[in-house]
Amino acid sequence: MNLDAVISGAGQSAVGRRLMRDPLDLTIDAVLAALADAGLTTADVDGIATYPGGINQPPGFAGGIGVAELQDALRLELDWYAGGIESPGQLGAIVQAALAVHAGLARHVVCFRTVCEASAQGTQGRSAVMSRGEVSGFMQWLAPFGAPSAAVYVAMLAARHFHEYGTTREQLAQIALTCRANAALNPSAIYRDPLTLDDYLSARMISEPLGLFDCDVPADGSTAIVVSRADTLADLPKTPIRFEAIGTALHGRAVRDQWEDLTTMGCRDAAAMLWRHTDLTPSDVDVAQLYDGFSFMALAWLEALRFCEPGEGGPFVDGGARIARTGDLPLNTGGGQLSAGRLHGFGHVHEAVRQLWGEGGDRQVPGGPEVVVVGNGGPNAGCLLLTRG
C-alpha cells in the first residue's frame, strides 16, 4: 500500500469498571502516554482524529470528548483534524489519520477513543446506556420490539450460522475462554479470574445462542495511537509500525438485519479489500486482534479474513489450541473486549502494536511477531494489516 505513514506510539489511561472519572481526564492520560511512547510532546502534534466525535448519546459511548475538547485542553495547534461516527468501523479515525499524514496535511496525528459506559450504567446495568425517547434510522425497526441492543441482532447472525453450518456453543465458547486466559496475563484487564467451559455453558442466556460470556465488558478508559509521517523516523525512539494494507469496503447493506448473508456482516467486504492491497496472505499473519463485542463477531472475522473457509469458523476454533497464545494464530492476546474491557476496537490496536514491539510482558507471543491483523466493526467494518519495521 506504500503509505507514507506509520504508528509511532500508543498509550492508554487506566481501564476499569465504574472509575467515575471525567472522560477528558482519561483522554489526556492516554494521549500524553502515547506521545511519551513516541518520544513526542504536545508541541509536535498537528493533527487529531477521533471516533465517534464529541457525542453524548448513548450515555458513555464517547463521554462528549471530541476534537474540540482535546484541542482546547492541550492547547494544540492543528493543521488537520477529523471526528465522526460514520466510519469504517472504529478504525476509521486511524485510517483517516494515515491518509492525512500521507497527503502531507499533518506530521503527527493523535487518534483517540474514549469510553465511560461502565460509569454511565451506574447501578442499572446495560439498560442504562440504551437510547431513550424518539428513535430514527435502523433503530426505529428494533426499539418498538424491545430489541435495541446489538446482542439481539448479533444473536440472530450467530443462530443462522449455527443453523447453516452446525456451529456449536462449545465451539463458540473457545473464543471467550481464550480471551479470559490471555486476560489473566494482562494486569490491565478487567476480568482475570479463570473461566471454564462449564462456567460458560451454565451462565445465563442473554439472547440465544449468546450467553453472558459471549458479551463484552462495558468499561471506562481511553486509548490513543500516534500516526506519524515516515520521514520523521530518524526522530522516533521505536521501530515504526507500518500500514501494510487497509480494508474499508462496504458493498452490502449496512443495516443490522438486512445483510444479504446473515452468517456474516461488514467484515466480509473490508477483509476482501485488505488482501487485494498486499502480497501477504493469511498464512503470513502472526497474531490476530479481532473485534469481539460479541464472541460471534470474532468468529465472523476469522472467516472473512480467510483464516478458514466460510462456515468453518466453528471447527477452526474447536478446542481452542489453534487460537491460543502459543497456537498457530494467537487471538486477542490482551484479553479482547470479552475480558479486558470494551474499548471499542482501539484496545485491539493498542495490543497489536505492543505485540509487534515485543512489549506484551507475560502475554507476549513467542517468536517475535512481525505481522498483525486488526479487524473492527459489525455492520460497517474496517481492518488493518500492520508490520514491524
C-alpha positions as CSV (number, residue, x, y, z in Angstrom):
1,M,0.0,0.0,0.0
2,N,3.1,2.2,0.4
3,L,1.6,4.8,2.7
4,D,4.0,7.4,4.0
5,A,2.6,7.0,7.5
6,V,3.5,4.8,10.5
7,I,2.3,4.2,14.0
8,S,4.9,5.7,16.3
9,G,3.4,5.5,19.7
10,A,0.4,4.1,21.7
11,G,-0.9,4.8,25.2
12,Q,-3.8,4.0,27.5
13,S,-5.4,5.6,30.6
14,A,-6.5,3.5,33.5
15,V,-9.1,1.0,32.4
16,G,-11.8,-0.3,34.7
17,R,-15.3,-0.7,35.8
18,R,-17.0,2.5,37.1
19,L,-13.9,4.5,37.5
20,M,-16.2,7.6,37.9
21,R,-13.5,9.8,36.4
22,D,-14.0,12.7,34.0
23,P,-13.7,11.3,30.4
24,L,-11.5,14.3,29.5
25,D,-9.1,13.3,32.3
26,L,-8.9,9.7,30.9
27,T,-8.3,11.1,27.4
28,I,-5.5,13.4,28.4
29,D,-3.8,10.5,30.3
30,A,-4.0,8.3,27.2
31,V,-2.8,11.0,24.8
32,L,0.2,12.0,27.0
33,A,1.2,8.4,27.4
34,A,1.0,7.8,23.7
35,L,3.1,10.9,23.0
36,A,5.7,9.9,25.5
37,D,5.8,6.4,23.9
38,A,6.6,8.1,20.6
39,G,9.1,10.4,22.0
40,L,7.0,13.4,21.2
41,T,5.4,16.3,23.1
42,T,2.2,18.2,22.6
43,A,4.2,20.8,20.6
44,D,4.8,18.1,17.9
45,V,1.1,17.3,17.4
46,D,-0.5,19.0,14.4
47,G,-3.5,16.7,13.9
48,I,-6.3,14.9,15.8
49,A,-8.6,12.1,14.7
50,T,-11.3,10.5,16.8
51,Y,-14.2,8.2,16.7
52,P,-17.2,8.9,17.1
53,G,-16.6,12.6,17.8
54,G,-17.9,14.6,20.8
55,I,-21.3,13.0,21.2
56,N,-23.1,12.3,24.4
57,Q,-25.6,9.6,23.3
58,P,-25.9,6.9,24.2
59,P,-24.5,7.7,27.6
60,G,-20.9,6.9,28.0
61,F,-20.3,6.0,24.3
62,A,-17.8,8.8,23.9
63,G,-18.3,10.9,27.0
64,G,-18.7,14.0,25.0
65,I,-15.0,14.2,24.2
66,G,-14.2,15.1,20.6
67,V,-11.6,17.1,18.7
68,A,-12.5,20.5,20.2
69,E,-12.3,19.3,23.8
70,L,-8.9,17.7,23.4
71,Q,-7.5,20.6,21.3
72,D,-8.6,23.1,23.9
73,A,-7.4,21.1,26.9
74,L,-3.8,20.6,25.5
75,R,-3.7,23.9,23.6
76,L,-2.8,22.1,20.4
77,E,-2.1,24.0,17.1
78,L,-3.8,21.9,14.5
79,D,-3.3,21.7,10.7
80,W,-5.8,18.9,10.3
81,Y,-8.5,17.2,12.3
82,A,-11.4,14.8,11.9
83,G,-14.1,13.2,14.1
84,G,-17.3,11.5,13.3
85,I,-19.4,8.4,13.7
86,E,-19.9,7.3,10.1
87,S,-16.7,5.4,9.6
88,P,-15.2,2.0,8.5
89,G,-15.7,0.6,12.0
90,Q,-13.9,2.2,14.9
91,L,-10.7,2.2,12.9
92,G,-11.9,5.0,10.7
93,A,-10.1,7.6,12.7
94,I,-6.7,5.8,12.3
95,V,-7.4,5.3,8.6
96,Q,-8.2,9.0,8.1
97,A,-5.1,9.9,10.1
98,A,-2.8,7.7,7.9
99,L,-4.3,9.2,4.8
100,A,-3.9,12.8,6.1
101,V,-0.3,12.2,7.0
102,H,0.4,10.5,3.7
103,A,-1.1,13.6,1.9
104,G,1.1,16.0,3.9
105,L,-1.7,17.6,5.8
106,A,-0.1,16.7,9.2
107,R,3.1,15.2,10.6
108,H,1.9,13.7,13.9
109,V,-1.7,12.9,14.4
110,V,-3.2,11.7,17.7
111,C,-6.0,9.3,17.3
112,F,-8.1,8.6,20.3
113,R,-11.2,6.7,21.5
114,T,-12.7,7.4,25.0
115,V,-15.5,5.5,26.7
116,C,-17.1,5.7,30.1
117,E,-20.0,3.2,29.6
118,A,-19.4,1.4,32.8
119,S,-19.8,4.6,34.9
120,A,-22.8,5.6,32.7
121,Q,-24.6,2.4,33.8
122,G,-24.5,3.3,37.4
123,T,-26.3,0.5,39.2
124,Q,-28.8,0.0,36.4
125,G,-26.9,-2.4,34.1
126,R,-26.7,-2.2,30.4
127,S,-30.2,-0.8,30.1
128,A,-28.9,2.5,31.5
129,V,-26.9,3.2,28.3
130,M,-29.7,2.5,25.8
131,S,-31.1,5.4,23.8
132,R,-34.3,6.8,25.2
133,G,-37.2,8.7,23.6
134,E,-37.6,9.2,19.9
135,V,-35.6,6.9,17.6
136,S,-34.8,7.0,13.9
137,G,-32.7,5.2,11.3
138,F,-32.4,1.4,11.7
139,M,-33.3,1.7,15.4
140,Q,-36.9,2.6,14.5
141,W,-37.4,-1.0,13.4
142,L,-35.8,-2.5,16.5
143,A,-36.8,-0.4,19.5
144,P,-40.5,-0.9,19.2
145,F,-39.9,-4.6,19.6
146,G,-37.7,-4.2,22.7
147,A,-34.6,-5.1,20.7
148,P,-32.3,-2.1,20.7
149,S,-29.2,-4.0,21.9
150,A,-26.7,-5.2,19.4
151,A,-26.8,-8.5,21.3
152,V,-30.2,-9.2,19.7
153,Y,-29.0,-8.8,16.1
154,V,-25.7,-10.5,16.6
155,A,-27.5,-13.4,18.2
156,M,-29.6,-13.6,15.0
157,L,-26.5,-13.9,12.9
158,A,-25.0,-16.5,15.2
159,A,-28.2,-18.5,15.2
160,R,-28.2,-18.5,11.4
161,H,-24.5,-19.6,11.4
162,F,-25.3,-22.4,13.8
163,H,-28.3,-23.5,11.6
164,E,-26.4,-23.4,8.3
165,Y,-23.0,-24.8,9.3
166,G,-23.6,-26.8,12.5
167,T,-21.6,-24.4,14.7
168,T,-22.0,-25.2,18.4
169,R,-21.9,-23.2,21.6
170,E,-19.0,-25.4,22.8
171,Q,-17.0,-24.2,19.7
172,L,-18.0,-20.5,20.2
173,A,-17.0,-20.8,23.8
174,Q,-13.4,-21.2,22.9
175,I,-13.2,-17.5,21.9
176,A,-14.4,-16.4,25.3
177,L,-12.1,-18.9,27.1
178,T,-9.1,-17.9,25.0
179,C,-9.7,-14.2,25.8
180,R,-10.0,-14.9,29.5
181,A,-6.8,-17.0,29.5
182,N,-5.0,-14.1,27.9
183,A,-6.5,-11.5,30.2
184,A,-5.2,-13.5,33.2
185,L,-1.7,-12.4,32.0
186,N,-2.7,-8.8,31.4
187,P,-2.6,-6.6,34.5
188,S,-4.9,-4.0,32.9
189,A,-7.6,-6.5,32.1
190,I,-10.9,-6.2,34.0
191,Y,-11.7,-9.9,34.3
192,R,-8.7,-12.1,35.0
193,D,-10.2,-14.9,37.1
194,P,-10.2,-18.4,35.4
195,L,-13.2,-19.2,33.2
196,T,-14.1,-22.8,32.4
197,L,-16.3,-24.3,29.7
198,D,-18.8,-25.3,32.5
199,D,-18.8,-21.7,33.6
200,Y,-19.5,-20.5,30.1
201,L,-22.3,-23.1,29.4
202,S,-24.0,-22.6,32.8
203,A,-24.1,-18.8,32.6
204,R,-27.4,-17.1,31.9
205,M,-28.6,-16.7,28.4
206,I,-28.7,-13.2,27.0
207,S,-30.0,-13.6,23.5
208,E,-29.9,-17.2,22.2
209,P,-27.4,-18.6,21.4
210,L,-25.3,-15.9,23.1
211,G,-24.8,-16.2,26.8
212,L,-23.3,-13.9,29.4
213,F,-19.7,-14.6,28.5
214,D,-20.3,-14.1,24.8
215,C,-20.9,-10.4,25.6
216,D,-18.1,-7.8,26.1
217,V,-17.4,-5.9,29.3
218,P,-18.6,-2.3,29.5
219,A,-15.6,-0.2,30.7
220,D,-14.2,3.2,31.3
221,G,-11.0,4.1,29.6
222,S,-9.2,5.9,26.8
223,T,-6.8,4.7,24.2
224,A,-4.6,6.9,22.0
225,I,-2.5,6.0,18.9
226,V,0.0,8.3,17.3
227,V,0.3,8.2,13.5
228,S,3.4,10.0,12.1
229,R,5.0,10.7,8.7
230,A,7.6,8.1,7.8
231,D,10.1,10.8,7.1
232,T,10.2,11.5,10.9
233,L,11.6,8.0,11.6
234,A,15.1,9.3,12.5
235,D,13.5,11.2,15.4
236,L,11.4,8.3,16.7
237,P,12.7,6.1,19.5
238,K,10.9,2.9,18.4
239,T,10.8,0.8,15.3
240,P,7.8,2.1,13.3
241,I,4.7,0.1,12.7
242,R,3.8,0.2,9.1
243,F,0.4,0.0,7.4
244,E,0.9,-2.9,5.1
245,A,-2.7,-2.8,3.9
246,I,-6.1,-1.3,4.9
247,G,-9.6,-2.6,4.3
248,T,-12.6,-0.3,4.4
249,A,-15.0,-1.6,1.7
250,L,-18.8,-1.7,2.2
251,H,-20.7,-3.4,-0.6
252,G,-23.6,-4.9,1.3
253,R,-26.4,-3.0,3.1
254,A,-25.1,-1.5,6.4
255,V,-28.3,-2.3,8.2
256,R,-28.2,-4.7,11.0
257,D,-30.9,-7.2,9.9
258,Q,-30.7,-6.6,6.1
259,W,-27.3,-8.0,5.2
260,E,-27.8,-10.5,2.3
261,D,-25.8,-13.2,4.0
262,L,-26.9,-13.4,7.7
263,T,-23.9,-15.6,8.6
264,T,-21.5,-12.7,8.2
265,M,-21.5,-8.9,8.2
266,G,-19.4,-5.9,7.1
267,C,-16.2,-7.7,7.8
268,R,-16.7,-9.7,4.6
269,D,-16.1,-6.7,2.3
270,A,-13.4,-5.0,4.4
271,A,-11.4,-8.1,4.7
272,A,-11.6,-8.9,1.0
273,M,-10.3,-5.4,0.2
274,L,-7.4,-5.8,2.7
275,W,-6.0,-8.8,0.8
276,R,-6.3,-7.0,-2.5
277,H,-3.8,-4.4,-1.4
278,T,-0.9,-6.7,-0.2
279,D,1.2,-9.6,-1.4
280,L,1.0,-11.1,2.1
281,T,-1.5,-13.8,2.7
282,P,-3.4,-15.1,5.8
283,S,-0.6,-17.6,6.4
284,D,1.8,-14.7,7.0
285,V,-0.2,-13.3,9.9
286,D,1.4,-14.0,13.3
287,V,-1.3,-12.5,15.6
288,A,-5.0,-11.5,15.1
289,Q,-6.7,-8.8,17.2
290,L,-10.3,-9.2,16.1
291,Y,-13.4,-7.3,17.3
292,D,-15.2,-9.2,20.0
293,G,-18.1,-7.1,21.0
294,F,-19.7,-10.5,21.0
295,S,-17.8,-13.7,20.5
296,F,-19.6,-14.5,17.2
297,M,-18.1,-11.3,15.7
298,A,-14.6,-12.6,16.2
299,L,-15.7,-15.9,14.5
300,A,-17.1,-13.9,11.6
301,W,-13.8,-12.0,11.3
302,L,-11.8,-15.3,11.2
303,E,-13.8,-16.4,8.2
304,A,-13.8,-13.1,6.5
305,L,-10.0,-12.8,6.7
306,R,-9.7,-16.3,5.2
307,F,-8.1,-18.0,8.1
308,C,-10.7,-20.6,7.4
309,E,-13.5,-21.0,4.8
310,P,-17.0,-19.6,5.3
311,G,-18.8,-21.8,7.7
312,E,-15.7,-23.4,9.1
313,G,-15.1,-21.0,12.0
314,G,-16.5,-23.4,14.5
315,P,-14.1,-26.3,13.6
316,F,-11.3,-23.7,13.3
317,V,-11.6,-22.6,17.0
318,D,-12.8,-26.0,18.3
319,G,-10.7,-27.0,21.4
320,G,-9.0,-23.6,21.5
321,A,-5.5,-24.8,20.6
322,R,-5.2,-23.1,17.3
323,I,-6.2,-19.6,18.7
324,A,-4.3,-19.9,22.0
325,R,-1.4,-17.5,22.7
326,T,1.0,-20.3,21.8
327,G,-1.1,-21.6,18.9
328,D,-0.9,-21.1,15.1
329,L,-3.0,-17.9,15.2
330,P,-2.9,-16.2,18.7
331,L,-6.2,-14.3,19.1
332,N,-6.9,-11.2,21.2
333,T,-3.8,-11.6,23.2
334,G,-4.7,-8.9,25.7
335,G,-8.0,-10.5,26.6
336,G,-10.1,-8.7,24.0
337,Q,-13.3,-6.9,24.8
338,L,-14.8,-10.0,26.3
339,S,-12.4,-9.9,29.3
340,A,-10.1,-6.9,29.1
341,G,-12.8,-4.4,28.5
342,R,-15.0,-2.8,25.8
343,L,-12.7,-0.1,24.4
344,H,-14.5,-0.2,21.1
345,G,-11.7,-1.6,19.0
346,F,-8.9,0.8,19.9
347,G,-7.8,-1.6,22.6
348,H,-7.2,-4.1,19.8
349,V,-4.9,-1.7,18.0
350,H,-3.0,-0.9,21.3
351,E,-2.5,-4.6,21.9
352,A,-1.4,-5.2,18.3
353,V,1.4,-2.6,18.4
354,R,2.5,-3.8,21.9
355,Q,2.9,-7.3,20.4
356,L,4.8,-6.0,17.4
357,W,7.1,-4.0,19.7
358,G,7.7,-7.1,22.0
359,E,6.1,-5.3,24.9
360,G,3.4,-7.8,25.8
361,G,5.0,-8.8,29.1
362,D,3.7,-12.2,30.3
363,R,1.3,-12.3,27.4
364,Q,3.9,-11.7,24.7
365,V,3.5,-14.1,21.8
366,P,6.8,-16.0,21.4
367,G,8.9,-15.8,18.3
368,G,8.8,-12.1,17.7
369,P,5.6,-11.4,15.8
370,E,6.1,-9.3,12.6
371,V,2.6,-9.2,11.1
372,V,-0.6,-8.5,13.0
373,V,-4.1,-8.0,11.6
374,V,-6.7,-5.9,13.4
375,G,-10.4,-6.1,12.5
376,N,-13.0,-3.8,14.0
377,G,-16.7,-3.3,13.5
378,G,-20.0,-5.0,12.7
379,P,-22.5,-3.7,10.0
380,N,-19.7,-1.4,8.8
381,A,-16.2,-2.5,9.4
382,G,-12.5,-1.8,8.8
383,C,-9.3,-3.7,9.2
384,L,-5.5,-3.0,9.3
385,L,-2.6,-5.2,8.4
386,L,0.3,-4.0,10.4
387,T,4.0,-4.9,10.1
388,R,7.1,-4.1,12.2
389,G,9.9,-2.1,10.6
